[in-house]
Amino acid sequence: MTGSISTSDEILRCARSLLIRGGYNGFSYADIAKVVGIRNASIHHHFPSKAELVRTLVARYREEAEAGIAHLERQISDPAAQLKAYLGYWEACIADASAPFCVCALLAGEMPALPEEIALEVRAHFRALSAWLTSVLERGARQGSLRFPGEARAEAENILACVHGAMLSARAYGDPKTFGVITRPLLERLAPPH
């Protein structure tokens, strides 16, 4: 453990890595204690329950996602380019294994077994991401850079399903390139070249 990272941050970082590898039930405080080099009691001091640990982890993940989207909005004005950057972000994260899976998408697959406080955070992430994608699509349609049939909200949900499904496929096939193979046609359909 480095001196510049707090114990609670180190616990959260470790829990996130273990969660992405094995899901909510795929790790214990003993696993974290072994990696971080502390006792289980120390983890309980920071996070009295696993549910509180994972709820905190998801809340931080949501903050990171919101900050990333805000940064993308400041850096790129064209909605089609924003959508391309969003897909490119995940493609790069999966390729270099820096973030091989969306924490909330992973937990959504376990929703029936999750404590309610975690499920609420996961739903909030999906709602926020869907709202942002809806706004991107609406702006793109108005400006003529994005084309799609039907409602922007339904198309936003389609994008979420495609992105998360592409993550699953990349993981199932053990091939990071699968993500781009699946998502590139989506972008080509929404933002066809002029």
N, C-alpha and C positions, 0 to 999 in steps of 0.2 A: 504494500500500500504506500502510495506517495504522500508526502506531507502536504502537498497543495490541494489534495482532494479530501473532503470530509469523509468520515466513516459512513455516514448515511448515504452520501453520493456514491461511494464505492460499493455499498450494499445494493443500491438501486442499479448501478451499472452491471454488476454481476447478475442480479436477478433478471434484468432485461435480456442479457445474453442467454441465460438458462431458459428463460421463457420462450425466446425465439427458437431455441433448439428443441425444447420438449413440451411446450404448452404449460398451462396453469398447474396441472397436476404432475408435471414432469420434473419438479425440483422441490427441495425442502430447505429449511433453514440450515440443516446440517451441510447440504451442498454448498450453500453460500458461505458458511463459516469456514469450510475447508479452502475455498478459493481465496477469500478475502484474508484469511488468517486470523480470525477472531472466534470467540465462543458464541454459541447459540444465544446465550443470555444477553450478549452485547447487541445482537440483532433485535431481540425482543425489546431491549431498551429503546431503540430507535423506532421500531415498528412492532407494536404489541401483537399483531396478528398478520398472517400471510395475506388476508384480504386487504388490510390497511397498507401493507407493503405494495401490493400489486395495484391498488387504487391510486396510491401516490405515484407509482411508476407510470400508469396510464395518464394521470393528470399532467405529469411532466411531459410525456410524449405528446399530448395534445398541445401543450404550450409550444413545444418545439415545432410541431407541424404548423401551427398558426403563425409563428414567427417566420418560418420558411415561406409560407404563402404570402405573407406581408412583404417579405424581401423580394419575392418573385414579382409581385404587383408593382413594387417601386422600380425594379430593374427593367421590366419588359411591359410595354404598353399594349402591344397587339395581342388580342385574345387567342388567336391561333398559335402564336409563338409561346404564349403562356402555357397552353395545353401541351405543346411539344416539349417545353422545358419540364413540365410536371412529369410527363411520361419518361423523358430523358433522365430525370433525377432517379426514378426508380430503376430504370434500366442500368444506370451506372452503379447504383447501390447493390443491385443483385449481382452484377458482373464482378465487382471487387469484394463482395461479401461484407461490405461495411454495414449494411442494413438489408439483409437478404429477405426480410419479410416485414410487412406492416404489423406492428404489435396489435393494433386494434382489429385488423382483419383476422389474425391468428386467434385472438380471444373471441371474436364473433362466432367462430366455428365451435367454441365451447360454451356459448351463451347459456344453454339450459342448465349447466352445472356451475355457473359462476355465482359468487355472492352478488346480491343486488347492487351494492355500492360500486362494484367493478362494472357490472352490466350498464349502469347509468352512464359511467364515463365513456364506455365503448360506444353506446348509442349517441352520446353527445358528439364524439369524434366523427361518426358517420354523418350526422346531421350537418355539422359544420363543413365538412368536406363536400357534401352534396350541395349545400347552399353556395359554396364558392364556385364549384363547377357549373352550377346553374347560372350564376352571374357571368362567368366567362362565356358560356354558350350564348346567353342573351345578348351580351355586348358584341360577340363575334357575328351573330346573325344580323344585328342592326348595322354593323360595319361592313358586312358582306364577306368577312374572312372565314366564317364557319357556316356550313350548311348541314341541315339535318331535318328529317321529317318529324312532325309532332311537336310535343312540348319540350322545352329546355330541361325541365325537372326530370322528365322520364329519360331523356338522353344522358343527363348527369348520372342517374342511377345506372344506366347502361355502361357508362365509362367506369364507374366504381366497380361494377361486377366484372368487367373486362380486365381491369388492372389487377384486382385481387385474384381473379381466376388465372391470369397469366403468372402471377407469383406462385400459385399452387402448382401450375403445370411446370414451371421452371424447377421447382423443388422436386416434384414427382419424377421428372425426367433426369434430374441431376445435371441440367444444362442451363446455365444462366442466359444463353442466347435465345432460349425459348420465349422469354418475356418479350423481347423485341419482335420476334416472328409473329406473336399474337397481337401486340399493340400497334405495330406500324400500320397495318391495314385500317385500324380504327381511325388513326390520324389522317390517313389518305382519304378515307370516306368523308370525314368531317371537314377537312381543309384541302380539297382537291386543288392541284396546281391550276393556275389560270391559263 
